[in-house]
Amino acid sequence: MWVKICGTTNLEDAQLAVDAGADAVGFVFGPSRRQVTAEQVAPITPRLPEKTEKVGLFVDETAERIGEIVRIAGLTGVQLQGDEPPEFAAALRSLNLRLLVRTVWASAGIGTLAERIAAHRPNADSILLDSGSVSVRGGTGARFDWTEVAAQLFRVRNGTRIIVAGGLNPLNVATAIATLRPWGVDVATGVEREPGRKDPDKVRAFVAAARRAGTPSELSSLA
């Protein structure tokens, strides 16, 4: 089970996530109470293990600007969380990132979920399902209806790496994993003590709970 701790704003919290066993640390470059700049992140990423993914979250940014931030901040992954068209991700392939995530709003309507996943699948290494919307791009601390989404998701995943976000916390992440059988989970609000500052106990508890839930046979090869 791949685990990402997002909304990181400082070195202490980034190292906390790594020490807890997270696979990826996320930095928000779009509008948010957790927004950071490339210059703020640049001193953080070299202090993290090479194997740790350093993922930048962007909202309707140009490919040129994303490339510039990737280089300055030392990122290894990009998460697109705006209204970028499916082909936009293809333009980022020249950045040679190890991970490319595209967000699909699970709450946008179950009838469109399959279409949105299918449209973005060819150019994204992973599809992240979040509870945000056009007006609120994530970090809401609210969850979508896991049971409602699960039935259709099992029919359309077709080997797609699905990452679940939105309203996750140490107490409910195991239920989310059992219900949706994702490849990975992503959390920000659910492990904070205040916006942009992580709670060490919650971070450690979240990663541990996700790891426990993500085994037996990695959920039978994610169904």
DAPE-V668727 format. One record per helix or strand. SS is the DSSP state (2 for helix, 1 for strand). FROM is the first residue (numbers start at 1). TO is the last residue. If there is no record, write none. Layout:
# DAPE-V668727
ss-><SS/SS>
from-><FROM/FROM>
to-><TO/TO>
This chain:
# DAPE-V668727
ss-><1/2/1/1/2/1/2/1/2/2/1/2/2/1/2/1/2/1/2/1/1/2/2>
from-><2/11/24/35/38/53/63/77/88/93/99/106/110/126/146/162/173/184/189/192/197/200/216>
to-><5/20/28/35/45/58/73/80/91/95/105/108/121/130/156/164/180/187/191/194/198/213/222>
